[in-house]
């Protein structure tokens, strides 16, 4: 399952995507990011202000984050 998520993200490395992060209790944060690097358990994204943020592939599987390609 994680391998499938990683391979799909690999197709979008260097491209801009939108990440919707579920904070719970109907609260969300929305990020417009560029996928920068993929690692074994996490992937790095770069926000528009050059800040970097990391997420795990499990975040996608558990629907903590949603990525709009």
Contact map, one row per residue, 1 for C-alpha under 8 A:
111110000000000000000000000000000000000000000000000000000000000000000
111111000000000000000000000000000000000000000000000000001100100000000
111111100000000000000000000000000000000000000000000000000000000000000
111111110000000000000000000000000000000000000000000000000000000000000
111111111000000000000000000000000000000000000000000000001001100000000
011111111100000000000000000000000000010000000000000000001000000000000
001111111110000000000000000000000000000000000000000000000000000000000
000111111111000000000000000000000000000000000000000000000000000000000
000011111111100000000000000000000000000000000000000000000000000000000
000001111111100000000000000000000000010000000000000000000000000000000
000000111111100000000000000000000000000000000000000000000000000000000
000000011111111100000000000000000010000000000000000000000000000000001
000000001111111000000000000000000111100000000000000000000000000000000
000000000001111100000000000000000111000000000000000000000000000000000
000000000001111110000000000000000110000000000000000000000000000000000
000000000001011111000000000000011110000000000000000000000000000000001
000000000000001111100000000000011110000000000000000000000000000000111
000000000000000111110000000001111000000000000000000000000000000000111
000000000000000011111000000001111000000000000000000000000000000011110
000000000000000001111100000111100000000000000000000000000000000011100
000000000000000000111110000111100000000000000000000000000000000111000
000000000000000000011111011110000000000000000000000000000000001110000
000000000000000000001111111110000000000000000000000000000000000100000
000000000000000000000111111100000000000000000000000000000000000000000
000000000000000000000011111000000000000000000000000000000000000000000
000000000000000000000111111100000000000000000000000000000000000000000
000000000000000000000111111110000000000000000000000000000000000000000
000000000000000000011111011111000000000000000000000000000000000000000
000000000000000000011110001111100000000000000000000000000000000000000
000000000000000001111000000111110000000000000000000000000000000000000
000000000000000001111000000011111000000000000010000000000000000000000
000000000000000111100000000001111100000000000011000000000000000000000
000000000000000111100000000000111110000000001111000000000000000000000
000000000000111110000000000000011111000000001110000000000000000000000
000000000001111110000000000000001111100000111100000000000000000000000
000000000000110000000000000000000111110000111100000000000000000000000
000000000000100000000000000000000011111000111000000000000000000000000
000001000100000000000000000000000001111101110000000000000000000000000
000000000000000000000000000000000000111111100000000000000000000000000
000000000000000000000000000000000000011111000000000000000000000000000
000000000000000000000000000000000000001111100000000000011000000000000
000000000000000000000000000000000000011111110000000001111000000000000
000000000000000000000000000000000011111011111000000001111000000000000
000000000000000000000000000000000011110001111100000111100000000000000
000000000000000000000000000000001111100000111110000111000000000000000
000000000000000000000000000000001111000000011111111110000000000000000
000000000000000000000000000000111100000000001111111110000000000000000
000000000000000000000000000000011000000000000111111000000000000000000
000000000000000000000000000000000000000000000111111000000000000000000
000000000000000000000000000000000000000000000111111100000000000000000
000000000000000000000000000000000000000000000111111110000000000000000
000000000000000000000000000000000000000000011110011111000000000000000
000000000000000000000000000000000000000000011110001111100000000000000
000000000000000000000000000000000000000001111000000111110000000000000
000000000000000000000000000000000000000001110000000011111010000000000
000000000000000000000000000000000000000011100000000001111111000000000
010011000000000000000000000000000000000011100000000000111111100000000
010000000000000000000000000000000000000000000000000000011111110000000
000000000000000000000000000000000000000000000000000000111111111110000
000010000000000000000000000000000000000000000000000000011111111111100
010010000000000000000000000000000000000000000000000000001111111100000
000000000000000000000000000000000000000000000000000000000111111110000
000000000000000000000100000000000000000000000000000000000011111111000
000000000000000000001110000000000000000000000000000000000011111111000
000000000000000000111100000000000000000000000000000000000011011111100
000000000000000000111000000000000000000000000000000000000001001111110
000000000000000011110000000000000000000000000000000000000001000011111
000000000000000011100000000000000000000000000000000000000000000001111
000000000001000111000000000000000000000000000000000000000000000000111
